[in-house]
Amino acid sequence: MSQRLFFIGALDYPNIPQAGDAVKNRFLLDYFGRELHDVSYVDTQNWKRNPLILVRVMLKLLFRRFDNIVISTSTTSAYRLIRLITSLHLKSRIYYFMIAGYAPVRIKAGDYKAEPYRRLERIVVEADKVSELFHELGIDNTLRLYNFKPVRFVPDITKPHKGKVRFVFLSRLTRLKGIFHILESVRALNREGLGESFEVDFYGRTDADIREEFLNEVDSLENVSYNGFLQLDGADGYKALSEYDAMLFPTMHVTEGFPGVIADAAISGLPVIASDWQYAQEIIGHGRCGLLFPVGDNQALTDNMRAVIKDRGILEPMRRNALERSEMYNVDKVLTRELIERLGMDKPVY
């Protein structure tokens, strides 16, 4: 018997999704459609600029009955939706698939109320550490589900990389993602005479407010390139990613959860040189699948890049570990019928 499900989240139809939340949500929506069949949705992309989106959400909630409601939006909009929907006292089971991992921090700080989260059937989190933070608040209805991606290419990590050490940044290009820290590190390493030994490629959408500044700095550095958007909807994109030596991810976002690009890196057998944000130890682990350094510590980023430039061999065990760990992120092994049963979505609501 199919169970009726209402999905609320950013999908960015009909565009090719560039943001990680839209990519993840499309996989989730396709999955629910296959397993439960009777699925409705509202695409919340750009909801701040289009208030009719929230009207459509309310109309569906008030005039249709659903067995399951899934909220998969950013932390702030999710909190507003959770408060609203739980206040309606619907008979539906309500699930929150977290984007990032900041909600328990906001509850602890007193910015959010805890009670609406307790009324949820499940809070699906992206790291065990998030469950621990909720547990400290007396909220124990969590289920950990690491971020997931399709495995479209399996790299041959037995082939040693030769020539220049190649670093890659693959994410939204913003100040808080640490892109200017990377450029500062490149300049420092170039001054040391290492400029002929490495290169850095950037991929991703550039925020308008920093685009000109970023592109000017890139143009001033011979061993740095901006290459637009890397398509990872097929084997070619992952093959290209696997040819780099390490991914750079010096994020300074306090809201960072489990970025999809970390799963992309693992699938490509690519170690990550990353800032030690709240969940980085669990997801990457210093010396396991990459190298971690204190958030915002530009000198430490430079030191880690230098160490790899002088001896890329230190990455080899991390490449193996990353590829092994990627099995935990394989969408075909994560989004299975068993997950529907664990969530209890297959049961009728009385």
FENZIGI-V199001 format. One record per pair of residues at least 12 apart in sequence whose ideal C-beta (glycine too) atoms are under 10 Angstrom apart, sorted by the first residue. I is the first residue (numbers start at 1). J is the second residue. If there is no record, write none. Layout:
i=I j=J
i=I j=J
This chain:
i=1 j=36
i=1 j=37
i=1 j=38
i=1 j=67
i=1 j=346
i=1 j=347
i=1 j=348
i=2 j=35
i=2 j=36
i=2 j=37
i=2 j=38
i=2 j=39
i=2 j=67
i=2 j=346
i=3 j=32
i=3 j=35
i=3 j=36
i=3 j=37
i=3 j=38
i=3 j=39
i=3 j=66
i=3 j=67
i=3 j=68
i=3 j=93
i=3 j=340
i=3 j=344
i=3 j=345
i=3 j=346
i=3 j=347
i=3 j=348
i=3 j=349
i=4 j=36
i=4 j=37
i=4 j=38
i=4 j=39
i=4 j=40
i=4 j=64
i=4 j=65
i=4 j=66
i=4 j=67
i=4 j=68
i=4 j=69
i=4 j=92
i=4 j=348
i=4 j=349
i=5 j=29
i=5 j=32
i=5 j=33
i=5 j=35
i=5 j=36
i=5 j=37
i=5 j=38
i=5 j=39
i=5 j=40
i=5 j=41
i=5 j=66
i=5 j=67
i=5 j=68
i=5 j=69
i=5 j=70
i=5 j=92
i=5 j=93
i=5 j=95
i=5 j=340
i=5 j=345
i=6 j=32
i=6 j=38
i=6 j=39
i=6 j=40
i=6 j=41
i=6 j=42
i=6 j=57
i=6 j=60
i=6 j=61
i=6 j=64
i=6 j=65
i=6 j=66
i=6 j=67
i=6 j=68
i=6 j=69
i=6 j=70
i=6 j=71
i=6 j=85
i=6 j=92
i=6 j=94
i=7 j=25
i=7 j=28
i=7 j=29
i=7 j=32
i=7 j=33
i=7 j=39
i=7 j=40
i=7 j=41
i=7 j=42
i=7 j=43
i=7 j=44
i=7 j=66
i=7 j=68
i=7 j=69
i=7 j=70
i=7 j=71
i=7 j=72
i=7 j=95
i=7 j=97
i=8 j=25
i=8 j=40
i=8 j=41
i=8 j=42
i=8 j=43
i=8 j=44
i=8 j=47
i=8 j=53
i=8 j=54
i=8 j=56
i=8 j=57
i=8 j=60
i=8 j=61
i=8 j=69
i=8 j=70
i=8 j=71
i=8 j=72
i=8 j=73
i=8 j=77
i=8 j=78
i=8 j=81
i=8 j=85
i=9 j=21
i=9 j=22
i=9 j=24
i=9 j=25
i=9 j=26
i=9 j=28
i=9 j=29
i=9 j=41
i=9 j=42
i=9 j=43
i=9 j=44
i=9 j=45
i=9 j=70
i=9 j=71
i=9 j=72
i=9 j=73
i=9 j=74
i=9 j=77
i=9 j=78
i=9 j=81
i=9 j=97
i=9 j=99
i=10 j=22
i=10 j=23
i=10 j=24
i=10 j=25
i=10 j=26
i=10 j=43
i=10 j=44
i=10 j=45
i=10 j=46
i=10 j=47
i=10 j=72
i=10 j=73
i=10 j=74
i=10 j=77
i=10 j=99
i=11 j=23
i=11 j=25
i=11 j=26
i=11 j=28
i=11 j=29
i=11 j=41
i=11 j=42
i=11 j=43
i=11 j=44
i=11 j=45
i=11 j=72
i=12 j=25
i=12 j=26
i=12 j=43
i=12 j=44
i=12 j=45
i=12 j=46
i=13 j=26
i=13 j=29
i=13 j=41
i=13 j=43
i=13 j=45
i=14 j=43
i=15 j=45
i=16 j=229
i=16 j=231
i=16 j=233
i=17 j=45
i=17 j=233
i=18 j=172
i=18 j=204
i=18 j=205
i=18 j=229
i=19 j=45
i=19 j=74
i=19 j=99
i=19 j=171
i=19 j=172
i=19 j=205
i=19 j=260
i=20 j=99
i=20 j=100
i=20 j=147
i=20 j=149
i=20 j=171
i=20 j=172
i=20 j=257
i=20 j=258
i=20 j=259
i=20 j=260
i=20 j=261
i=20 j=263
i=20 j=264
i=21 j=44
i=21 j=45
i=21 j=72
i=21 j=73
i=21 j=74
i=21 j=97
i=21 j=99
i=21 j=100
i=21 j=260
i=22 j=43
i=22 j=44
i=22 j=45
i=23 j=147
i=23 j=148
i=23 j=149
i=23 j=232
i=23 j=233
i=23 j=260
i=23 j=264
i=24 j=72
i=24 j=97
i=24 j=99
i=24 j=126
i=24 j=147
i=24 j=148
i=24 j=149
i=24 j=258
i=24 j=260
i=24 j=263
i=24 j=331
i=25 j=41
i=25 j=43
i=25 j=44
i=25 j=45
i=25 j=70
i=25 j=72
i=25 j=73
i=25 j=97
i=25 j=99
i=26 j=43
i=27 j=147
i=27 j=148
i=27 j=149
i=27 j=150
i=27 j=260
i=27 j=331
i=27 j=334
i=27 j=335
i=28 j=41
i=28 j=70
i=28 j=72
i=28 j=97
i=28 j=124
i=28 j=148
i=28 j=331
i=28 j=335
i=29 j=41
i=29 j=43
i=29 j=70
i=29 j=72
i=30 j=331
i=30 j=335
i=31 j=148
i=31 j=331
i=31 j=334
i=31 j=335
i=31 j=336
i=31 j=337
i=31 j=339
i=31 j=340
i=32 j=68
i=32 j=70
i=32 j=335
i=32 j=340
i=32 j=345
i=34 j=335
i=34 j=337
i=34 j=340
i=35 j=335
i=35 j=336
i=35 j=337
i=35 j=339
i=35 j=340
i=35 j=341
i=35 j=345
i=35 j=346
i=36 j=67
i=36 j=68
i=36 j=340
i=36 j=345
i=36 j=346
i=38 j=66
i=38 j=67
i=38 j=68
i=39 j=66
i=39 j=68
i=39 j=70
i=40 j=60
i=40 j=64
i=40 j=66
i=40 j=69
i=41 j=56
i=41 j=60
i=41 j=70
i=42 j=54
i=42 j=55
i=42 j=56
i=42 j=57
i=42 j=58
i=42 j=59
i=42 j=60
i=42 j=61
i=43 j=56
i=44 j=56
i=44 j=57
i=44 j=71
i=44 j=72
i=44 j=73
i=44 j=74
i=44 j=77
i=44 j=78
i=44 j=81
i=45 j=73
i=47 j=73
i=47 j=77
i=48 j=77
i=54 j=77
i=54 j=80
i=54 j=81
i=54 j=84
i=57 j=69
i=57 j=71
i=57 j=81
i=57 j=84
i=57 j=85
i=58 j=84
i=58 j=85
i=58 j=88
i=61 j=81
i=61 j=84
i=61 j=85
i=61 j=88
i=61 j=90
i=61 j=92
i=62 j=88
i=62 j=90
i=64 j=92
i=65 j=90
i=65 j=91
i=65 j=92
i=65 j=349
i=66 j=90
i=66 j=91
i=66 j=92
i=66 j=93
i=66 j=94
i=66 j=349
i=67 j=91
i=67 j=92
i=67 j=93
i=67 j=344
i=67 j=345
i=67 j=346
i=67 j=347
i=67 j=348
i=67 j=349
i=68 j=92
i=68 j=93
i=68 j=94
i=68 j=95
i=68 j=121
i=68 j=340
i=68 j=343
i=68 j=344
i=68 j=345
i=68 j=346
i=68 j=347
i=68 j=349
i=69 j=81
i=69 j=85
i=69 j=90
i=69 j=92
i=69 j=93
i=69 j=94
i=69 j=95
i=69 j=96
i=69 j=120
i=69 j=121
i=70 j=93
i=70 j=94
i=70 j=95
i=70 j=96
i=70 j=97
i=70 j=121
i=70 j=122
i=70 j=124
i=70 j=343
i=70 j=345
i=71 j=85
i=71 j=94
i=71 j=95
i=71 j=96
i=71 j=97
i=71 j=98
i=71 j=99
i=71 j=120
i=71 j=123
i=72 j=95
i=72 j=96
i=72 j=97
i=72 j=98
i=72 j=99
i=72 j=124
i=73 j=96
i=73 j=97
i=73 j=98
i=73 j=99
i=74 j=98
i=74 j=99
i=74 j=100
i=74 j=102
i=74 j=255
i=75 j=98
i=75 j=99
i=75 j=100
i=75 j=101
i=75 j=102
i=75 j=103
i=75 j=105
i=75 j=106
i=75 j=112
i=75 j=255
i=75 j=257
i=76 j=102
i=76 j=103
i=76 j=106
i=76 j=111
i=76 j=112
i=76 j=255
i=77 j=99
i=78 j=96
i=78 j=97
i=78 j=98
i=78 j=99
i=78 j=100
i=78 j=103
i=78 j=112
i=78 j=117
i=78 j=123
i=79 j=96
i=79 j=103
i=79 j=106
i=79 j=107
i=79 j=111
i=79 j=112
i=79 j=113
i=79 j=116
i=79 j=117
i=80 j=112
i=80 j=116
i=81 j=94
i=81 j=96
i=81 j=116
i=82 j=94
i=82 j=96
i=82 j=103
i=82 j=112
i=82 j=113
i=82 j=116
i=82 j=117
i=82 j=119
i=82 j=120
i=82 j=123
i=83 j=112
i=83 j=113
i=83 j=115
i=83 j=116
i=83 j=117
i=83 j=119
i=84 j=116
i=85 j=116
i=85 j=119
i=85 j=120
i=86 j=115
i=86 j=116
i=86 j=117
i=86 j=118
i=86 j=119
i=86 j=120
i=87 j=116
i=87 j=119
i=89 j=119
i=90 j=349
i=91 j=349
i=91 j=350
i=92 j=121
i=92 j=349
i=93 j=120
i=93 j=121
i=93 j=122
i=93 j=343
i=93 j=344
i=93 j=345
i=93 j=347
i=93 j=349
i=94 j=116
i=94 j=119
i=94 j=120
i=94 j=121
i=94 j=122
i=94 j=123
i=95 j=120
i=95 j=121
i=95 j=122
i=95 j=123
i=95 j=124
i=95 j=141
i=95 j=143
i=95 j=343
i=95 j=344
i=95 j=345
i=96 j=116
i=96 j=117
i=96 j=120
i=96 j=121
i=96 j=122
i=96 j=123
i=96 j=124
i=96 j=125
i=96 j=141
i=96 j=142
i=97 j=122
i=97 j=123
i=97 j=124
i=97 j=125
i=97 j=126
i=97 j=143
i=97 j=145
i=98 j=123
i=98 j=124
i=98 j=125
i=98 j=126
i=98 j=127
i=98 j=130
i=98 j=134
i=98 j=142
i=98 j=145
i=98 j=257
i=98 j=258
i=99 j=126
i=99 j=147
i=99 j=255
i=99 j=257
i=99 j=258
i=100 j=125
i=100 j=126
i=100 j=130
i=100 j=253
i=100 j=254
i=100 j=255
i=100 j=256
i=100 j=257
i=100 j=258
i=100 j=259
i=100 j=278
i=100 j=279
i=101 j=125
i=101 j=126
i=101 j=127
i=101 j=129
i=101 j=130
i=101 j=131
i=101 j=133
i=101 j=134
i=101 j=254
i=101 j=255
i=101 j=256
i=101 j=257
i=101 j=258
i=101 j=277
i=101 j=278
i=101 j=279
i=102 j=130
i=102 j=133
i=102 j=253
i=102 j=254
i=102 j=255
i=102 j=256
i=102 j=257
i=102 j=278
i=103 j=117
i=103 j=123
i=103 j=125
i=103 j=130
i=103 j=133
i=103 j=134
i=103 j=137
i=103 j=139
i=103 j=255
i=103 j=257
i=104 j=117
i=104 j=123
i=104 j=125
i=104 j=129
i=104 j=130
i=104 j=131
i=104 j=132
i=104 j=133
i=104 j=134
i=104 j=135
i=104 j=136
i=104 j=137
i=104 j=139
i=104 j=142
i=105 j=130
i=105 j=133
i=105 j=254
i=105 j=255
i=105 j=278
i=106 j=255
i=107 j=133
i=107 j=134
i=107 j=136
i=107 j=137
i=107 j=139
i=108 j=133
i=108 j=134
i=108 j=136
i=108 j=137
i=114 j=134
i=114 j=137
i=114 j=138
i=114 j=139
i=115 j=139
i=117 j=134
i=117 j=137
i=117 j=139
i=117 j=141
i=117 j=142
i=118 j=134
i=118 j=137
i=118 j=138
i=118 j=139
i=118 j=140
i=118 j=141
i=119 j=141
i=120 j=139
i=120 j=141
i=120 j=142
i=121 j=141
i=121 j=143
i=121 j=343
i=121 j=344
i=121 j=345
i=122 j=141
i=122 j=142
i=122 j=143
i=122 j=145
i=122 j=342
i=122 j=343
i=122 j=344
i=122 j=345
i=123 j=139
i=123 j=140
i=123 j=141
i=123 j=142
i=123 j=143
i=123 j=144
i=124 j=141
i=124 j=142
i=124 j=143
i=124 j=144
i=124 j=145
i=124 j=339
i=124 j=343
i=125 j=142
i=125 j=143
i=125 j=144
i=125 j=145
i=125 j=146
i=125 j=257
i=125 j=258
i=125 j=279
i=126 j=144
i=126 j=145
i=126 j=146
i=126 j=147
i=126 j=148
i=126 j=257
i=126 j=258
i=126 j=259
i=126 j=260
i=126 j=279
i=126 j=282
i=126 j=283
i=127 j=144
i=127 j=145
i=127 j=146
i=127 j=147
i=127 j=257
i=127 j=258
i=127 j=278
i=127 j=279
i=127 j=280
i=127 j=281
i=127 j=282
i=127 j=283
i=128 j=142
i=128 j=144
i=128 j=146
i=128 j=279
i=128 j=282
i=128 j=283
i=129 j=144
i=129 j=257
i=129 j=278
i=129 j=279
i=129 j=280
i=129 j=281
i=129 j=282
i=129 j=283
i=130 j=142
i=130 j=144
i=130 j=257
i=130 j=258
i=130 j=278
i=130 j=279
i=130 j=282
i=131 j=143
i=131 j=144
i=132 j=282
i=133 j=278
i=133 j=279
i=143 j=339
i=143 j=342
i=143 j=343
i=144 j=258
i=144 j=282
i=145 j=258
i=145 j=334
i=145 j=335
i=145 j=339
i=145 j=342
i=145 j=343
i=146 j=258
i=146 j=262
i=146 j=263
i=146 j=282
i=146 j=283
i=146 j=325
i=146 j=328
i=146 j=329
i=146 j=334
i=147 j=257
i=147 j=258
i=147 j=259
i=147 j=260
i=147 j=261
i=147 j=262
i=147 j=263
i=147 j=264
i=147 j=266
i=147 j=283
i=147 j=328
i=147 j=329
i=147 j=331
i=147 j=334
i=148 j=258
i=148 j=260
i=148 j=263
i=148 j=328
i=148 j=329
i=148 j=330
i=148 j=331
i=148 j=332
i=148 j=333
i=148 j=334
i=148 j=335
i=149 j=232
i=149 j=238
i=149 j=260
i=149 j=261
i=149 j=262
i=149 j=263
i=149 j=264
i=149 j=266
i=149 j=267
i=149 j=326
i=149 j=329
i=149 j=330
i=149 j=331
i=149 j=334
i=150 j=232
i=150 j=233
i=150 j=234
i=150 j=238
i=150 j=267
i=150 j=329
i=150 j=330
i=150 j=331
i=150 j=332
i=151 j=235
i=151 j=238
i=151 j=263
i=151 j=266
i=151 j=267
i=151 j=326
i=151 j=327
i=151 j=329
i=151 j=330
i=151 j=331
i=151 j=332
i=151 j=333
i=152 j=232
i=152 j=233
i=152 j=234
i=152 j=235
i=152 j=236
i=152 j=237
i=152 j=238
i=152 j=239
i=152 j=267
i=153 j=232
i=153 j=234
i=153 j=235
i=153 j=236
i=153 j=237
i=153 j=238
i=153 j=239
i=153 j=240
i=153 j=241
i=153 j=242
i=153 j=267
i=153 j=268
i=153 j=269
i=154 j=235
i=154 j=238
i=154 j=239
i=154 j=242
i=154 j=267
i=154 j=268
i=154 j=269
i=154 j=323
i=154 j=326
i=155 j=238
i=155 j=239
i=155 j=241
i=155 j=242
i=155 j=243
i=155 j=267
i=155 j=268
i=155 j=269
i=155 j=270
i=155 j=319
i=155 j=322
i=155 j=323
i=155 j=326
i=156 j=242
i=156 j=269
i=157 j=242
i=157 j=268
i=157 j=269
i=157 j=270
i=157 j=316
i=157 j=319
i=157 j=320
i=157 j=322
i=157 j=323
i=158 j=316
i=158 j=319
i=158 j=320
i=159 j=242
i=159 j=243
i=160 j=312
i=160 j=313
i=160 j=316
i=161 j=242
i=161 j=243
i=161 j=244
i=161 j=245
i=161 j=312
i=161 j=313
i=161 j=315
i=161 j=316
i=161 j=319
i=162 j=312
i=163 j=197
i=163 j=198
i=163 j=199
i=163 j=245
i=164 j=195
i=164 j=196
i=164 j=197
i=164 j=198
i=164 j=199
i=164 j=223
i=164 j=245
i=164 j=309
i=164 j=312
i=165 j=194
i=165 j=197
i=165 j=198
i=165 j=199
i=165 j=200
i=165 j=244
i=165 j=245
i=165 j=246
i=165 j=305
i=165 j=308
i=165 j=309
i=165 j=310
i=165 j=311
i=165 j=312
i=165 j=315
i=166 j=198
i=166 j=199
i=166 j=200
i=166 j=201
i=166 j=223
i=166 j=243
i=166 j=244
i=166 j=245
i=166 j=246
i=166 j=312
i=167 j=182
i=167 j=185
i=167 j=186
i=167 j=198
i=167 j=199
i=167 j=200
i=167 j=201
i=167 j=202
i=167 j=223
i=167 j=224
i=167 j=244
i=167 j=245
i=167 j=246
i=167 j=247
i=167 j=248
i=167 j=273
i=167 j=305
i=167 j=308
i=167 j=309
i=168 j=199
i=168 j=200
i=168 j=201
i=168 j=202
i=168 j=203
i=168 j=227
i=168 j=230
i=168 j=240
i=168 j=241
i=168 j=243
i=168 j=244
i=168 j=245
i=168 j=246
i=168 j=247
i=168 j=248
i=168 j=249
i=168 j=261
i=168 j=265
i=168 j=268
i=168 j=270
i=169 j=182
i=169 j=183
i=169 j=200
i=169 j=201
i=169 j=202
i=169 j=203
i=169 j=204
i=169 j=224
i=169 j=226
i=169 j=244
i=169 j=247
i=169 j=248
i=169 j=249
i=169 j=250
i=169 j=261
i=170 j=201
i=170 j=202
i=170 j=203
i=170 j=204
i=170 j=227
i=170 j=229
i=170 j=230
i=170 j=232
i=170 j=237
i=170 j=241
i=170 j=244
i=170 j=247
i=170 j=248
i=170 j=249
i=170 j=259
i=170 j=260
i=170 j=261
i=170 j=264
i=170 j=265
i=170 j=268
i=170 j=270
i=171 j=202
i=171 j=203
i=171 j=204
i=171 j=205
i=171 j=247
i=171 j=248
i=171 j=249
i=171 j=251
i=171 j=259
i=171 j=260
i=171 j=261
i=171 j=262
i=171 j=264
i=172 j=204
i=172 j=205
i=172 j=206
i=172 j=207
i=172 j=259
i=172 j=261
i=173 j=202
i=173 j=203
i=173 j=204
i=173 j=205
i=173 j=206
i=173 j=207
i=173 j=210
i=173 j=211
i=173 j=214
i=173 j=215
i=173 j=226
i=174 j=204
i=174 j=205
i=174 j=206
i=174 j=207
i=174 j=209
i=174 j=210
i=174 j=214
i=174 j=251
i=174 j=252
i=174 j=253
i=175 j=207
i=175 j=209
i=175 j=210
i=175 j=213
i=175 j=214
i=175 j=252
i=176 j=207
i=176 j=250
i=176 j=251
i=176 j=252
i=176 j=253
i=176 j=254
i=176 j=255
i=176 j=256
i=177 j=204
i=177 j=207
i=177 j=248
i=177 j=249
i=177 j=250
i=177 j=251
i=177 j=252
i=177 j=253
i=177 j=256
i=177 j=259
i=177 j=275
i=178 j=248
i=178 j=249
i=178 j=250
i=178 j=251
i=178 j=252
i=178 j=253
i=178 j=274
i=178 j=275
i=178 j=295
i=178 j=296
i=178 j=298
i=178 j=301
i=179 j=200
i=179 j=202
i=179 j=204
i=179 j=206
i=179 j=207
i=179 j=210
i=179 j=214
i=179 j=217
i=179 j=218
i=179 j=226
i=179 j=248
i=179 j=250
i=180 j=210
i=180 j=213
i=180 j=214
i=180 j=217
i=180 j=250
i=180 j=298
i=181 j=248
i=181 j=250
i=181 j=251
i=181 j=252
i=181 j=275
i=181 j=296
i=181 j=297
i=181 j=298
i=181 j=299
i=181 j=301
i=181 j=302
i=182 j=200
i=182 j=202
i=182 j=217
i=182 j=224
i=182 j=248
i=182 j=249
i=182 j=250
i=182 j=273
i=182 j=298
i=182 j=301
i=182 j=302
i=182 j=305
i=183 j=200
i=183 j=202
i=183 j=213
i=183 j=214
i=183 j=217
i=183 j=218
i=183 j=220
i=183 j=221
i=183 j=224
i=184 j=217
i=184 j=298
i=184 j=299
i=184 j=301
i=184 j=302
i=185 j=200
i=185 j=248
i=185 j=250
i=185 j=273
i=185 j=298
i=185 j=299
i=185 j=300
i=185 j=301
i=185 j=302
i=185 j=303
i=185 j=304
i=185 j=305
i=185 j=306
i=186 j=198
i=186 j=199
i=186 j=200
i=186 j=217
i=186 j=218
i=186 j=221
i=186 j=222
i=186 j=223
i=186 j=224
i=186 j=302
i=186 j=305
i=187 j=217
i=187 j=220
i=187 j=221
i=187 j=224
i=187 j=302
i=188 j=298
i=188 j=299
i=188 j=301
i=188 j=302
i=188 j=303
i=188 j=305
i=188 j=306
i=189 j=223
i=189 j=302
i=189 j=305
i=189 j=306
i=189 j=309
i=190 j=221
i=190 j=222
i=190 j=223
i=190 j=224
i=192 j=302
i=192 j=306
i=192 j=309
i=194 j=223
i=194 j=305
i=194 j=306
i=194 j=309
i=194 j=310
i=195 j=221
i=195 j=222
i=195 j=223
i=195 j=224
i=196 j=222
i=196 j=223
i=197 j=223
i=197 j=306
i=197 j=309
i=197 j=310
i=197 j=312
i=198 j=223
i=198 j=224
i=198 j=245
i=198 j=305
i=198 j=306
i=198 j=308
i=198 j=309
i=198 j=310
i=198 j=312
i=199 j=221
i=199 j=222
i=199 j=223
i=199 j=224
i=199 j=225
i=199 j=244
i=200 j=218
i=200 j=221
i=200 j=223
i=200 j=224
i=200 j=225
i=200 j=226
i=200 j=244
i=200 j=248
i=200 j=305
i=201 j=223
i=201 j=224
i=201 j=225
i=201 j=226
i=201 j=227
i=201 j=230
i=201 j=240
i=201 j=244
i=201 j=248
i=202 j=214
i=202 j=215
i=202 j=218
i=202 j=224
i=202 j=225
i=202 j=226
i=202 j=227
i=202 j=228
i=202 j=230
i=202 j=248
i=203 j=225
i=203 j=226
i=203 j=227
i=203 j=228
i=203 j=229
i=203 j=230
i=203 j=231
i=203 j=232
i=203 j=237
i=203 j=240
i=203 j=241
i=203 j=261
i=204 j=226
i=204 j=227
i=204 j=228
i=204 j=229
i=204 j=230
i=204 j=261
i=205 j=228
i=205 j=229
i=206 j=226
i=206 j=228
i=206 j=229
i=211 j=226
i=214 j=226
i=227 j=240
i=230 j=261
i=230 j=264
i=232 j=260
i=232 j=261
i=232 j=264
i=232 j=267
i=232 j=268
i=237 j=264
i=237 j=268
i=238 j=264
i=238 j=267
i=238 j=268
i=238 j=269
i=238 j=270
i=239 j=268
i=240 j=268
i=241 j=261
i=241 j=264
i=241 j=265
i=241 j=267
i=241 j=268
i=241 j=269
i=241 j=270
i=242 j=265
i=242 j=267
i=242 j=268
i=242 j=269
i=242 j=270
i=242 j=319
i=242 j=323
i=243 j=268
i=243 j=270
i=244 j=265
i=244 j=268
i=244 j=270
i=244 j=271
i=245 j=270
i=245 j=271
i=245 j=273
i=245 j=308
i=245 j=309
i=245 j=312
i=245 j=315
i=245 j=319
i=246 j=265
i=246 j=270
i=246 j=271
i=246 j=272
i=246 j=273
i=246 j=274
i=246 j=290
i=246 j=291
i=246 j=304
i=246 j=305
i=246 j=308
i=246 j=312
i=246 j=314
i=246 j=315
i=246 j=318
i=246 j=319
i=247 j=261
i=247 j=262
i=247 j=264
i=247 j=265
i=247 j=266
i=247 j=268
i=247 j=270
i=247 j=271
i=247 j=272
i=247 j=273
i=247 j=274
i=247 j=284
i=247 j=290
i=247 j=322
i=248 j=272
i=248 j=273
i=248 j=274
i=248 j=275
i=248 j=290
i=248 j=301
i=248 j=304
i=248 j=305
i=249 j=261
i=249 j=262
i=249 j=265
i=249 j=272
i=249 j=273
i=249 j=274
i=249 j=275
i=249 j=277
i=249 j=280
i=249 j=284
i=249 j=290
i=249 j=292
i=250 j=273
i=250 j=274
i=250 j=275
i=250 j=277
i=250 j=293
i=250 j=295
i=250 j=296
i=250 j=297
i=250 j=298
i=250 j=300
i=250 j=301
i=250 j=304
i=251 j=274
i=251 j=275
i=251 j=276
i=251 j=277
i=251 j=280
i=251 j=295
i=251 j=296
i=252 j=275
i=252 j=277
i=252 j=295
i=252 j=296
i=253 j=275
i=253 j=277
i=253 j=278
i=253 j=295
i=254 j=277
i=254 j=278
i=254 j=295
i=255 j=277
i=255 j=278
i=256 j=274
i=256 j=275
i=256 j=277
i=256 j=278
i=256 j=279
i=256 j=280
i=256 j=283
i=256 j=295
i=257 j=277
i=257 j=278
i=257 j=279
i=257 j=283
i=258 j=279
i=258 j=280
i=258 j=282
i=258 j=283
i=258 j=329
i=259 j=272
i=259 j=274
i=259 j=277
i=259 j=279
i=259 j=280
i=259 j=283
i=260 j=329
i=262 j=274
i=262 j=279
i=262 j=280
i=262 j=283
i=262 j=284
i=262 j=289
i=262 j=290
i=262 j=322
i=262 j=325
i=262 j=329
i=263 j=283
i=263 j=325
i=263 j=326
i=263 j=328
i=263 j=329
i=263 j=330
i=263 j=331
i=264 j=326
i=264 j=329
i=265 j=284
i=265 j=289
i=265 j=290
i=265 j=322
i=265 j=326
i=266 j=283
i=266 j=284
i=266 j=289
i=266 j=290
i=266 j=319
i=266 j=321
i=266 j=322
i=266 j=323
i=266 j=324
i=266 j=325
i=266 j=326
i=266 j=327
i=266 j=328
i=266 j=329
i=266 j=330
i=267 j=322
i=267 j=323
i=267 j=325
i=267 j=326
i=267 j=327
i=267 j=329
i=267 j=330
i=268 j=319
i=268 j=322
i=268 j=323
i=268 j=326
i=269 j=289
i=269 j=315
i=269 j=318
i=269 j=319
i=269 j=320
i=269 j=321
i=269 j=322
i=269 j=323
i=269 j=324
i=269 j=326
i=270 j=289
i=270 j=290
i=270 j=315
i=270 j=318
i=270 j=319
i=270 j=322
i=270 j=323
i=270 j=326
i=271 j=284
i=271 j=287
i=271 j=288
i=271 j=289
i=271 j=290
i=271 j=291
i=271 j=308
i=271 j=312
i=271 j=314
i=271 j=315
i=271 j=316
i=271 j=317
i=271 j=318
i=271 j=319
i=271 j=320
i=271 j=321
i=271 j=322
i=272 j=284
i=272 j=289
i=272 j=290
i=272 j=291
i=272 j=292
i=272 j=318
i=272 j=322
i=273 j=290
i=273 j=291
i=273 j=292
i=273 j=293
i=273 j=300
i=273 j=301
i=273 j=304
i=273 j=305
i=273 j=307
i=273 j=308
i=273 j=315
i=273 j=318
i=274 j=286
i=274 j=289
i=274 j=290
i=274 j=291
i=274 j=292
i=274 j=293
i=274 j=295
i=274 j=301
i=274 j=304
i=275 j=292
i=275 j=293
i=275 j=294
i=275 j=295
i=275 j=296
i=275 j=297
i=275 j=300
i=275 j=301
i=276 j=291
i=276 j=292
i=276 j=293
i=276 j=294
i=276 j=295
i=276 j=297
i=276 j=300
i=277 j=292
i=277 j=295
i=278 j=295
i=280 j=292
i=280 j=293
i=280 j=295
i=283 j=325
i=283 j=329
i=284 j=318
i=284 j=321
i=284 j=322
i=284 j=325
i=285 j=318
i=285 j=321
i=285 j=325
i=287 j=314
i=287 j=317
i=287 j=318
i=287 j=321
i=288 j=317
i=288 j=318
i=288 j=321
i=288 j=322
i=288 j=325
i=289 j=317
i=289 j=318
i=289 j=319
i=289 j=320
i=289 j=321
i=289 j=322
i=289 j=323
i=289 j=324
i=289 j=325
i=289 j=326
i=290 j=304
i=290 j=315
i=290 j=318
i=290 j=319
i=290 j=321
i=290 j=322
i=291 j=303
i=291 j=304
i=291 j=305
i=291 j=307
i=291 j=308
i=291 j=314
i=291 j=315
i=291 j=318
i=292 j=304
